[in-house]
Amino acid sequence: MTEIQAVTSATKRQRKSRRQRQRQQRLNVIFGVVSLLAVVVVAYILISNLSTRASSSGEILPTFTRTALDGSTVTSPDPDRQATVVFAMAYWCGTCLPESRALVQLQQEFGDAVRIIMVDIDPSSTPALLRDFMNVVGPGAENLSWVFDAEGILPPLSRSYNLQLLDATVIVDNEGREVFRDGRPTSYDTLRDALEEVIEL
């Protein structure tokens, strides 16, 4: 092997070694970024679970009055009912359907002892869109009180009741004391248990 060939061979080996080091460095960076993202996602899930789990603060929430879709006046807390349920939904929200149907069933079971207020928190909603959602919920949906989050100059209900997420549910007694709160889809059984804590039939 000539001296030139030896130099060329050594140069090729150096380049190959440098490329391998660069590739390894890139892989290390990618692995580090993926690991960091995984930690962030896990932390977010844990924080979300803590902030959305069922709870009750026991504090007195603000009174509000709204005009329902059917033209009636709706107030929370309702002094004529033992409990008021406030549910945050949107006319396009598919995950809101199961709880909406559970609330229809609970309205039928508890009757005049409970007022169930369905709050459409999407500012783009219209009466026609909300009625379409009611039709999808099915029979009995008309027995619930359907309102919009904002009305005129009144502050949004979502702000007053701290309804930050779709599927959020708050239950208050007839004095406005919060007795139940959940920030994710809630089952029929959980809602029924919460209402039974407040309502005397």
N, C-alpha and C positions, 0 to 999 in steps of 0.2 A: 504494500500500500504506500503510495507516495505521500509526501508531506501535505500536499493540497487535498488529497482524498481524506487524509486523517483529520484535517481541519474542518472539511465539509461535513464529515461524519459526526464530529464533536458538536458542530453547530446545529446539526439536525437533532441530535440528542438533547441539546440545551433547549431548542425550540419546543420539542415534544414535552420535555419536562416542565417548561414554563406553561404550555397549554394545559397540561394536566393539573398544575397548581391553580391556574386561573379557573378551570372547570370546578375543582374542589372548592375554591373560594366562593364561586357562584352558588354551588349546591349548599354550602354552609349558610350563605345569606338567605337563600330561599327557605331552608329548613328553619332558620331563626324567625323569619317573617311568619311562616305558617304556624310555628309554635306560639308566637305572640298573639296571632289572630285566634288561635284555639283558646288561649287563656282569656282573652277579651270576651269571646263568645260564652264560655263557661261562666265567667263573672257576671255577664249580662243576664244569663238565664237564672242564676242564683238570685240576683238582685230583683229580677222581675217576679220570681216566685215569692220572694219575701214581700214585695210591694203589692202583689195582687191576690194574696191568699185571703180567705175569708176572715173577717175580723169585725169588731164593733168598737167604736170609740166612746160611745155613751154621751157624746157632746150633743148639744142642741143645734140643729142645722137651721139655716135661714128659712123663713116662710116664703113661698112663692105662689103666684097666681098666673095662670095661663088660659088662653082660649083654646079649647080642644078642637080637633078637626071637625067634630059634629056641631060646633058652635057653643057647646056648654062651657061653663067656667070651672076650671080645675084648680084646687088649692092643695098644697102640701106644707105642713101636715093637714090632713082632712080631719077636722074636729068631730065629724060624724062617723068616722071609721076608726077601728082600733089600730089599724096599721096602714101605712102607705108604702108601696113599692115604686121606686123610680129606676127605670131601666134605660141605659144608653144604647141606642141602636142607630142604624142608617138604612135607608130604603134599599140599598144594594148589598147589604151585609148578609152573606149566606150563613155565617156562623151564629148570627143572631136569631135564626129561625127556630132551632130547637128550644132555646129558652123562652122565646116568644110564645111558642105552643104550650110550654109548661106553665107559663103565666096565665094563659087562657084557661087551662084546666084548673089552676089554683083559684082564679076568679070565680069559676063555676062552683068550686067546692066551698069557698069561704064567703061567697056572696057579698052582702053589704058590709061585712066586717072589714073588708080590705078595699083600698083604692089602688089600682095598678096604673101607673103613668108611664107610657112609652115615649121616650124623648128622642126624636130624630136629630142627631147632633151634626148632620151634614148641612152646611149653609146653602148648598145648591139644591136642596130638596124642595119639592112642591107638593101641594095637596094631592095632585093626581098621582105622583110617584109614591107618596105615602099610602094612598088607597090601594095602589097596585101591590105594595108589600103586604098590606092587611089581607088582601085576597089570597096571597100565597100562604100566609099564616093559616088561613082557613076559617071554618065556622067558629063563632065565639069571639073572634078578634074585635068585632064591633063593640063588645062589652068592655073593652079596655079603653083608657083615655089616651088618645094619641095627640101629642103636642110637638111643636118645634122648639129647638134649643133657644133661639133668639126670637124675641117678639118686640118690635118697635124699639124703644129706647131702653127696655128692660135688660139687665145684665144676663148673659147666657146662663142657663141652668147648669150646664156642665162646669162652669166656674164656681157657681154658688155651692154645688154639691160635690165638687172635686171629681167629676166624672171624666177622667183623662183618656179612657180607652173605650172602644166599643165592647159591648157585652158586660160593662160594669153595672153592678146592681147595688142599690142602697135601700134599706128598709128602715123606716122611722115609725115610732109609735105616735099616738094622737097628740102628743105634746111636742113632737118634732125631734125627739131624742133618737140618735142613730143606734139601732140595735143589731144591724148586720150590714156588712160591706164586702163585696167581692169584685175583683177587677178582671175576671175572665168568665167564660161561659159557665153557668151554674146549673146543676142538675135539678130536676123536679124535687127529688127527695131532700136535697140540701135546702132549697127554698121553702119547702113545706115545713121542715123542722124549724127553720128560723121563724116562720109565721106562727107556728104553734107555741113558740116561746112568748109571743105577744098577745095573741088572740085567744079570748075565752069564748068558746062556743056553748 
